[in-house]
Amino acid sequence: MPAREIPLVTDQVYHIFNKIEHNESLFTQKTICQPMIDALWYYQYCHIPMKLSYFRNQSIADRASIAKTLDGEKCYVDILTYCLMPNHFHLILRQKEINGISIYMSKVQNSITKFANIKRKTKGHVFIGQFKAKRIDSDELLLHISRYIHLNPYTGYVRKTFDDTTHYPWSSFHEYISDSTPICKQTSILSHFKSKEEYMLFVNNQKEYQRTLADIRHALIEDID
């Protein structure tokens, strides 16, 4: 694999993106989206007690017990936002360990590749090569890109209305505007707002923002659908 042009620096924040090979719509069903969300959560931890496939086969009580033991453990990354779209995904990650993002993304993508190939009885790659990464170097950009990511289901016509977008299960937006149990570290974003409701208004007030991207195109990754 070729060396990455942009070095991934510990304690820095990055917009992470990758697409599905052949522009295939992979993330459309719960049977593949939920394992991807599980992988995003599980593989953030540096020391896990078992493979994700084994973890997912545990009872609800046992999974809760394992999750409790993992809480507070050292992590490769902090997950700030996530969104699964039919043919691609977006993350905002803060690297916590040297090579943390690369290790984390390798674990996540390998896990889902194996899962998808078994489920579909196929072989080969699922994602288009190396994930893309762009450093987010200011709080302003962090807020704008979080909004861009959380609006993806709306402006990509996966959800018809903004209200539907707030309930989209494969995005962290619902975590940011409700009391649901989060997998994201929300402080870096929500600390700039008086309330979760204010953040929702921040996103809602520019629903067409993603279609222009005029103010933040330099901070976004090329060839985003």
Summary of the structure (lengths in Angstrom):
residues: 225
radius of gyration: 16.9
end to end distance: 24.7
largest distance: 48.8
contacts: 646
relative contact order: 0.18
helix: 44%
strand: 15%
